[in-house]
Amino acid sequence: MAETTQIAEWIQALDRSDKQALRSAVDGLIEALPSSPELASALKDLLSAPQAKPRWPVAYILAHLSPPPPGALQTLLTTLDDADPDIRWAIILLLARLTRADIAMLQLPMEVLINGTATQRRMVIYFLKELKLKNETVVKTLLNSLCDADPTVRVAAVITLKEQDVPIEGRKALLELLLRDGDVRVQHAAAITLASLGSPSEEFVATLHQAMQTAPPPLKKAAGAALRILQEKREVRPIRQLTSPLKRTSD
């Protein structure tokens, strides 16, 4: 009886705005879920019922079933557009953990990159970063996202490429962002990622030299950071020894 009362209290707490109370309720229900088919059934009904209560905590709990109900996964993907970053990142971490256990689950988040909002697309890119999966499909997906209309998505893609094996065509695309992207955040990320990848092209190093002399302060700062990374990799001379910038090759 006491256990039933506690479960009922936890369910009632799923619409609480107090994050600590919500977390406690979610954790309690996740722990109770494996031994309570009735709880799983009640939560599934709650997820599908028209209601004013937030659906994502219910979906988050149900996603701990094996296999997770499709409706729960879809709700979590939809919630990646939530305004609260804590909620978005909790979902990202869960999705990454589930996908590591069943790589077939990768397909659902990847579909969001086609028809999701800018926030959803950005969070799926960070999901790929958290997943730490290295293969041609992931690299191709990230390179395609370099052309995204939203600069925050481009930034996420650039940052995530830092941990991949990027082919020469991808490095050229990153250099193109550094040279011509209209958002300094994207340019900054491109400079740092290209430096972190190592084996810099002459044009990239020349661009960094030029930026150190003529670029606006934010980009100049990024160029300096990129040159320091290359210096630590022993792929350029120490910054204090750098001479005048190389001339860029013609477009």
C-alpha positions as CSV (number, residue, x, y, z in Angstrom):
1,M,0.0,0.0,0.0
2,A,2.8,2.4,0.9
3,E,4.6,1.6,-2.3
4,T,1.4,2.3,-4.3
5,T,0.9,5.6,-2.5
6,Q,4.5,6.6,-3.2
7,I,4.2,5.8,-6.9
8,A,1.0,7.8,-7.1
9,E,2.8,10.8,-5.5
10,W,5.7,10.5,-7.9
11,I,3.3,10.5,-10.9
12,Q,1.6,13.6,-9.5
13,A,4.9,15.3,-9.2
14,L,5.7,14.9,-12.9
15,D,4.1,18.3,-13.6
16,R,6.0,20.1,-10.8
17,S,8.1,23.1,-11.8
18,D,10.5,22.4,-9.0
19,K,13.4,20.6,-10.8
20,Q,14.6,18.8,-7.7
21,A,11.2,17.4,-6.9
22,L,10.7,16.4,-10.6
23,R,14.1,14.7,-10.7
24,S,13.3,12.8,-7.5
25,A,10.0,11.6,-9.0
26,V,11.5,10.6,-12.3
27,D,14.4,8.7,-10.6
28,G,11.9,6.9,-8.3
29,L,9.6,5.9,-11.1
30,I,12.6,4.6,-13.2
31,E,13.7,2.5,-10.3
32,A,10.2,1.1,-9.8
33,L,9.5,0.5,-13.5
34,P,11.2,-3.0,-14.0
35,S,9.2,-4.6,-11.3
36,S,5.8,-3.0,-12.1
37,P,4.1,-3.8,-15.4
38,E,1.1,-1.9,-14.1
39,L,3.3,1.2,-13.8
40,A,4.5,0.8,-17.3
41,S,1.0,0.5,-18.6
42,A,-0.2,3.5,-16.6
43,L,2.7,5.6,-17.9
44,K,2.0,4.6,-21.5
45,D,-1.6,5.6,-21.1
46,L,-0.5,8.9,-19.6
47,L,1.9,9.5,-22.5
48,S,-0.9,9.0,-25.1
49,A,-3.7,10.8,-23.3
50,P,-4.5,14.4,-24.2
51,Q,-3.5,16.5,-21.3
52,A,-2.0,19.7,-20.1
53,K,0.8,18.0,-18.1
54,P,4.3,17.9,-19.6
55,R,4.8,14.7,-21.5
56,W,8.6,14.6,-21.7
57,P,9.1,13.3,-18.1
58,V,6.8,10.4,-18.8
59,A,8.6,9.7,-22.1
60,Y,12.0,9.9,-20.3
61,I,10.9,7.3,-17.8
62,L,9.4,5.0,-20.5
63,A,12.6,5.2,-22.5
64,H,14.2,3.1,-19.8
65,L,12.1,0.1,-20.9
66,S,13.7,-2.4,-23.2
67,P,12.9,-1.8,-25.9
68,P,11.7,1.8,-25.5
69,P,8.2,2.5,-26.8
70,P,8.4,4.4,-30.1
71,G,6.0,7.0,-28.8
72,A,8.4,7.8,-25.9
73,L,11.4,8.2,-28.3
74,Q,9.4,10.5,-30.6
75,T,8.3,12.6,-27.6
76,L,11.9,13.0,-26.5
77,L,13.0,14.1,-30.0
78,T,10.2,16.6,-30.1
79,T,11.2,17.9,-26.7
80,L,14.7,18.7,-28.1
81,D,13.1,22.0,-29.0
82,D,12.3,22.8,-25.4
83,A,13.5,26.2,-24.2
84,D,15.2,24.7,-21.1
85,P,18.7,23.6,-21.9
86,D,18.8,21.3,-18.9
87,I,15.9,19.3,-20.3
88,R,17.5,19.2,-23.8
89,W,20.8,17.9,-22.4
90,A,19.2,15.3,-20.2
91,I,17.5,13.9,-23.2
92,I,20.7,14.0,-25.3
93,L,22.6,12.0,-22.7
94,L,19.8,9.5,-22.5
95,L,19.5,9.1,-26.2
96,A,23.3,8.6,-26.5
97,R,23.2,5.9,-23.9
98,L,20.3,4.1,-25.5
99,T,22.0,4.3,-29.0
100,R,25.2,2.8,-27.7
101,A,23.2,-0.2,-26.5
102,D,21.3,-0.4,-29.8
103,I,22.8,1.3,-32.8
104,A,19.7,0.9,-34.8
105,M,18.2,3.7,-32.8
106,L,20.5,6.1,-34.5
107,Q,18.0,6.5,-37.4
108,L,15.4,8.4,-35.4
109,P,17.6,11.3,-34.3
110,M,19.1,11.5,-37.8
111,E,15.7,12.1,-39.3
112,V,15.4,15.2,-37.1
113,L,18.2,16.8,-39.1
114,I,15.9,16.8,-42.2
115,N,12.7,18.2,-40.8
116,G,13.5,19.5,-37.2
117,T,13.7,23.0,-36.0
118,A,17.1,24.7,-35.7
119,T,17.3,23.9,-32.0
120,Q,16.4,20.3,-32.6
121,R,19.0,20.0,-35.4
122,R,21.7,21.6,-33.2
123,M,20.9,19.2,-30.3
124,V,21.1,16.2,-32.6
125,I,24.5,17.3,-33.7
126,Y,25.5,17.4,-30.0
127,F,24.0,14.0,-29.6
128,L,26.4,12.7,-32.3
129,K,29.2,14.4,-30.4
130,E,28.2,12.7,-27.1
131,L,27.8,9.4,-29.0
132,K,31.4,9.5,-30.0
133,L,30.7,7.3,-33.1
134,K,33.4,7.6,-35.8
135,N,32.4,6.5,-39.3
136,E,31.8,7.9,-42.8
137,T,28.0,8.3,-42.2
138,V,28.6,10.6,-39.2
139,V,31.2,12.6,-41.0
140,K,29.0,13.0,-44.1
141,T,26.1,14.1,-41.9
142,L,28.3,16.7,-40.1
143,L,29.7,18.0,-43.4
144,N,26.2,18.5,-44.7
145,S,25.3,20.4,-41.6
146,L,28.1,22.9,-42.4
147,C,25.6,24.3,-44.9
148,D,22.8,24.7,-42.5
149,A,20.9,28.0,-42.6
150,D,21.3,28.4,-38.8
151,P,24.7,29.5,-37.6
152,T,24.3,27.7,-34.2
153,V,23.9,24.4,-36.1
154,R,27.0,25.1,-38.2
155,V,28.9,25.8,-35.0
156,A,27.8,22.5,-33.5
157,A,28.8,20.6,-36.7
158,V,32.2,22.3,-36.8
159,I,32.9,21.5,-33.1
160,T,31.8,17.9,-33.5
161,L,34.0,17.4,-36.6
162,K,37.0,18.0,-34.3
163,E,36.7,14.5,-33.0
164,Q,36.3,12.8,-36.5
165,D,38.6,11.7,-39.2
166,V,37.9,14.6,-41.7
167,P,38.9,14.0,-45.3
168,I,40.5,16.7,-47.4
169,E,37.2,17.8,-48.9
170,G,35.9,18.4,-45.4
171,R,38.9,20.4,-44.4
172,K,38.4,22.6,-47.5
173,A,34.8,23.1,-46.4
174,L,35.9,24.2,-43.0
175,L,38.5,26.6,-44.5
176,E,35.7,28.0,-46.6
177,L,33.7,28.7,-43.5
178,L,36.7,30.4,-41.9
179,L,37.2,32.6,-44.9
180,R,33.6,33.5,-45.8
181,D,31.0,32.6,-43.2
182,G,29.0,35.6,-42.1
183,D,28.9,34.6,-38.4
184,V,32.1,35.1,-36.4
185,R,31.2,32.2,-34.1
186,V,31.3,29.8,-37.0
187,Q,34.6,31.3,-38.2
188,H,36.0,31.0,-34.6
189,A,35.0,27.3,-34.4
190,A,36.4,26.5,-37.9
191,A,39.8,28.0,-37.0
192,I,40.0,25.9,-33.8
193,T,38.8,22.7,-35.3
194,L,41.1,22.9,-38.3
195,A,44.0,23.5,-36.0
196,S,43.0,20.6,-33.7
197,L,42.8,18.3,-36.7
198,G,46.5,18.9,-37.5
199,S,48.4,18.7,-40.7
200,P,47.4,22.2,-41.7
201,S,47.3,23.4,-45.3
202,E,49.5,26.3,-46.4
203,E,46.4,28.3,-47.1
204,F,45.0,27.7,-43.6
205,V,48.2,28.8,-42.0
206,A,48.4,31.9,-44.3
207,T,44.8,32.7,-43.4
208,L,45.6,32.6,-39.7
209,H,48.6,34.9,-40.2
210,Q,46.5,37.4,-42.1
211,A,43.7,37.3,-39.5
212,M,46.3,38.1,-36.8
213,Q,47.1,41.3,-38.6
214,T,43.8,42.5,-40.2
215,A,40.8,40.6,-38.7
216,P,38.4,42.1,-36.2
217,P,39.3,41.3,-32.6
218,P,37.1,38.2,-32.2
219,L,38.5,36.5,-35.2
220,K,42.0,37.7,-34.4
221,K,41.7,36.0,-31.0
222,A,40.5,32.8,-32.7
223,A,43.4,32.9,-35.1
224,G,45.9,33.3,-32.2
225,A,44.3,30.3,-30.4
226,A,44.5,28.2,-33.5
227,L,48.2,29.1,-34.0
228,R,49.0,28.2,-30.4
229,I,47.3,24.8,-31.0
230,L,49.5,24.2,-34.1
231,Q,52.5,25.4,-32.2
232,E,51.9,22.9,-29.5
233,K,51.6,20.2,-32.2
234,R,54.9,21.5,-33.5
235,E,53.3,22.2,-36.9
236,V,54.1,25.9,-37.0
237,R,56.9,28.0,-35.5
238,P,56.2,29.7,-32.2
239,I,54.0,32.8,-32.7
240,R,56.7,35.2,-31.7
241,Q,58.8,33.9,-34.6
242,L,56.1,34.2,-37.2
243,T,57.0,36.4,-40.1
244,S,54.6,38.3,-42.4
245,P,51.6,36.4,-43.7
246,L,51.8,34.3,-46.8
247,K,49.8,35.5,-49.8
248,R,46.6,33.6,-50.3
249,T,46.3,31.5,-53.4
250,S,43.8,32.8,-55.9
251,D,40.2,31.5,-55.7
